[in-house]
């Protein structure tokens, strides 16, 4: 989650599922990436955002029904 002052960076989804809805930049990890590297790459790819002052994981959620673990970081100055 990238923030600037009191604002949160959002991206409008261009593909399904939920095409046209607003969301925080997110995606899947590539082989060989750390979770931090994946978060930085996804923010850059989806919203052209470069950030600094990243904090540790703010939220971890497990989705056993869909076989995913979601990790959210907070970064300032995006």
N, C-alpha and C positions, 0 to 999 in steps of 0.2 A: 504494500500500500504506500504509494508515493504521496507526500504532502508538501505543500508550499504555503507557508503562513497558516491560515485556517481552512485551506482548501485541500480536497482529495482528488488526485488524478483519476479520471475514469476514461474508459474506452468504449465506443459503441460497437457491439458485436456485428461483424460482417457475414458470419456464417452461422448455420444451425449447430447446436441447439440454441434457442433464444435469440435468433437473428434480430437485430434492431434494438436489443436491450442494452442498457449501460452496465458496465462491470469494471472491476479493477483489473489491470493487466495481469494475466496469469497464463499458465500453460504447463507442459510436461517437461521433465528433465531429459537431457540428452545423456547418452552413455559417457561416463568419465567426468561428469560435472558434479560439483558440490551443490547443495541446495541453495547456497548463497549465489553461486555463479548462475544457476538456472533463473533465480529471481531477477538478477541484473539483466540477463539476456532477454528474458520475456518482456520486461519493462521497456527495454530498448527496441525490440522487434515490434511490439504491439502499439507503443505510444511514443516512440522516438525519445524516450526519457533516459537521461543519465542522472544518477543520483549520488549523493554523498551522505555521510553520517547515517549509515544503516545500523539499525539496532538488531538485537537478537530476535529470534522467532517470537512473534507476539501471540500467535494462535496456531495450534495444531489440532486438526480434526481428522478422525478416521471414518471412512465410509465403507464399512464392510460389505454392504450390498453391491457396491460398484467396484470394490477392490482398489481403493485409492486412499492415500494419506495426503492431506492438504496442509501445507505449511505457509503461514503468512508472515512476512517481514514488514517492518515499517522503515521507510527511508525519507529523509527530509531534503529539501532543495531540489526537487525533480523539475 
